[in-house]
Amino acid sequence: MPFATEYLRQSVLSDFGKVFSMLPGEKILLVDPQLLKAIDRVATMSILRQLAVTKVFKIAESPPKADYERIAYIIPPEFSSCISVIKHCEVDQPKNIKRIRLIIFVPKETVAMKYLLESRGFLGRHLCTASLSLGWIQLDTDLFTLNLPTLFPDFYLYKDY
């Protein structure tokens, strides 16, 4: 009996809508490279345009042009990913570039990431955070996987649970 994958996709898309409504208006989306395929499986560019996302980029070392006032980041709750967002904020600060940022942690925001942003003085000051659990991602008509790239090895191969 085939499982109706469209219901899972619709559930994730409604979560996308709730999270992106936290940053109203036109925005650009910066995605961590390890989450790019997962986001592409769930939301197409036309769906992102409905959520007022104008452009999608991979996260780079330098922040995007100063033309963009609203930036949404989709990153895993890892130290290195959070540091790259902090570096973007630190580059914009001396140039007096005011941007509103939304950091979307996939699958969940951790206390350590929130503490890191607070300790650097960025959380709450034109920067807010949210969690987005993609849950299961459709790979084919009947095959699913969890969205964290290290989940399978950590939990099943190395028995690190």
C-alpha positions as CSV (number, residue, x, y, z in Angstrom):
1,M,0.0,0.0,0.0
2,P,1.6,3.3,-1.1
3,F,1.9,6.0,1.4
4,A,0.5,9.5,0.4
5,T,3.7,11.6,0.6
6,E,1.9,14.8,-0.4
7,Y,0.4,15.1,3.1
8,L,3.9,15.2,4.7
9,R,5.0,17.8,2.1
10,Q,2.0,20.0,2.8
11,S,2.7,19.8,6.5
12,V,6.3,20.9,6.0
13,L,5.1,23.7,3.7
14,S,2.7,25.0,6.3
15,D,5.6,25.1,8.8
16,F,7.6,27.0,6.2
17,G,4.8,29.6,6.0
18,K,4.7,30.0,9.7
19,V,8.4,30.5,10.0
20,F,8.8,32.9,7.1
21,S,5.9,35.0,8.4
22,M,8.2,36.0,11.2
23,L,10.1,38.1,8.7
24,P,7.5,40.0,6.7
25,G,8.2,41.6,3.4
26,E,10.6,40.7,0.6
27,K,13.7,38.8,1.7
28,I,16.6,36.8,0.4
29,L,17.4,33.3,1.6
30,L,20.9,32.1,2.5
31,V,21.1,28.3,2.9
32,D,23.8,26.2,4.4
33,P,25.2,23.9,1.6
34,Q,24.5,20.7,3.5
35,L,20.8,21.6,3.7
36,L,20.4,22.9,0.1
37,K,19.2,19.5,-1.3
38,A,16.8,19.0,1.6
39,I,15.2,22.4,1.1
40,D,15.0,21.9,-2.6
41,R,13.1,18.6,-2.1
42,V,10.5,20.3,0.1
43,A,10.1,23.8,-1.4
44,T,10.5,24.9,-5.0
45,M,11.4,28.4,-6.0
46,S,7.8,29.2,-6.9
47,I,6.7,28.2,-3.3
48,L,9.5,30.3,-1.9
49,R,8.4,33.3,-4.0
50,Q,4.9,32.9,-2.5
51,L,6.6,33.3,0.9
52,A,8.2,36.6,-0.4
53,V,11.7,35.1,-1.0
54,T,13.2,36.9,-4.0
55,K,16.6,35.1,-4.2
56,V,18.3,32.0,-2.8
57,F,22.0,31.8,-2.2
58,K,24.5,29.4,-0.5
59,I,26.0,31.0,2.6
60,A,29.4,32.5,1.7
61,E,32.2,34.0,3.7
62,S,31.2,37.6,3.0
63,P,27.6,38.9,3.5
64,P,25.4,39.7,0.5
65,K,25.2,43.2,-1.0
66,A,23.9,46.0,1.2
67,D,20.8,46.2,-1.1
68,Y,19.1,43.4,0.8
69,E,17.4,44.6,4.0
70,R,15.9,41.3,5.1
71,I,17.8,38.1,5.2
72,A,16.7,34.6,6.2
73,Y,19.3,32.0,7.0
74,I,18.6,28.3,7.0
75,I,21.4,26.6,8.9
76,P,21.9,23.5,11.0
77,P,22.4,24.0,14.8
78,E,26.2,23.8,14.5
79,F,28.8,26.1,15.8
80,S,30.5,26.8,12.5
81,S,27.2,27.7,10.7
82,C,26.3,30.1,13.5
83,I,29.7,31.7,13.4
84,S,29.3,32.4,9.7
85,V,26.1,34.3,10.4
86,I,27.8,36.2,13.2
87,K,30.6,37.1,10.8
88,H,28.0,38.5,8.4
89,C,26.6,40.7,11.2
90,E,30.1,41.8,12.3
91,V,31.0,42.9,8.7
92,D,27.8,44.9,8.4
93,Q,28.1,46.6,11.8
94,P,31.0,49.1,11.1
95,K,29.5,50.0,7.8
96,N,26.2,50.9,9.4
97,I,24.2,48.5,7.3
98,K,20.9,47.9,9.1
99,R,19.4,44.5,8.2
100,I,16.7,42.4,9.8
101,R,17.8,38.8,10.0
102,L,16.0,35.6,10.7
103,I,18.0,32.5,11.5
104,I,16.0,29.3,10.9
105,F,17.7,26.3,12.6
106,V,16.9,22.9,10.9
107,P,15.8,20.8,12.7
108,K,15.8,22.6,16.0
109,E,17.3,25.6,17.7
110,T,19.6,24.6,20.5
111,V,20.4,26.4,23.7
112,A,24.1,26.6,22.8
113,M,23.3,28.4,19.5
114,K,21.0,30.9,21.3
115,Y,23.7,31.5,24.0
116,L,26.3,32.1,21.3
117,L,24.2,34.7,19.6
118,E,23.3,36.4,22.9
119,S,26.9,36.4,24.0
120,R,28.0,38.2,20.8
121,G,25.2,40.7,21.3
122,F,23.2,40.1,18.2
123,L,20.1,38.2,19.4
124,G,17.1,40.5,19.6
125,R,18.9,43.4,17.9
126,H,17.6,43.0,14.3
127,L,18.1,39.2,14.6
128,C,15.6,36.6,15.7
129,T,15.6,32.8,15.5
130,A,13.2,30.0,14.7
131,S,13.2,26.3,14.4
132,L,12.0,24.3,11.3
133,S,11.8,20.6,11.5
134,L,11.7,19.1,8.0
135,G,10.9,15.8,9.6
136,W,10.9,13.3,6.8
137,I,12.0,14.1,3.3
138,Q,10.7,12.4,0.2
139,L,13.4,10.7,-1.8
140,D,11.2,8.7,-4.1
141,T,7.6,7.7,-4.1
142,D,8.0,5.5,-1.0
143,L,11.5,6.1,0.5
144,F,12.2,8.6,3.3
145,T,15.1,9.8,5.3
146,L,15.7,12.1,8.3
147,N,17.2,15.5,7.4
148,L,20.3,15.5,9.4
149,P,23.3,14.2,7.4
150,T,25.0,12.6,10.4
151,L,21.9,11.0,11.9
152,F,22.2,7.6,10.3
153,P,25.9,7.0,11.1
154,D,25.6,8.4,14.6
155,F,22.6,6.4,15.6
156,Y,22.8,3.2,13.6
157,L,26.4,2.6,12.5
158,Y,28.3,3.8,15.5
159,K,25.6,3.2,18.1
160,D,26.2,6.7,19.6
161,Y,22.9,7.1,21.3
